[in-house]
Amino acid sequence: MATKRASTNRSFQFGVLLALAAGASAARAAGPADDVAAQAERARNGAGLQVSSWQPDKPAGFRNDQTIAFHGYFQKGLDEHLAWENTLGYWRRTTSWTETQFLGGTTTHELQTHLVPALTALRLYPLTTPASRMEPYVSAGVGPVLGFQQQKSSGSLAPPDASSMHTGLGTRAGVGVDIRTSEAFGLNVGGHFESASFSEDMAGERLYRGWGADVGLVYRFQYR
């Protein structure tokens, strides 16, 4: 009886050893693959800054002065072909016009419109991995846009200065290519279509949209 119990115990212990060995073997097999995936994700982590020629349609009948658009982002890798971006942009237009008063004299008005989009986007690198020197990509994002307006007037019967803030919805979609010039730094060129829509008029408009050509700098976070 004791011999049978000892044999059973040895069989159980042997089974446990086999299970542990199989688990260790599976862990060793999965470990490198997990490490490769984690390294690919980290290799996509970074940040960038772009300047763009984005210029929405100008309101007719006014003098318009527009700045270039700025677009900055932080990028988090999801896998070797996909990244998540949190972005922040800025664009400004100055619109001015002159009115002749009924009793004589003129009043000059200046309206500054500022747009600050804060979009969340996905960027897809369908053909390359983070080790590639040149990486074409497509991207698309959506998020809120803050619109600020400041109106100043001078001259006869000028109204008091006024300011207002509006919240709208922004979208952005584009294509481009990242070009690595070193381990950490690179360049970016591309183009995009962007829109910002508001429920209330912003300088007589509720929709700002247009195409833009982009150029910028890219930085990849380094992990040692």
Beta strands, then each sheet from edge to edge (+ up, - down):
strand 1: 46-52
strand 2: 63-66
strand 3: 69-77
strand 4: 82-100
strand 5: 106-117
strand 6: 120-124
strand 7: 134-155
strand 8: 162-180
strand 9: 185-202
strand 10: 205-220
sheet 1: 2+ 4- 3+ 1- 10+ 9- 8+ 7- 5+
sheet 2: 2+ 4- 6+
end
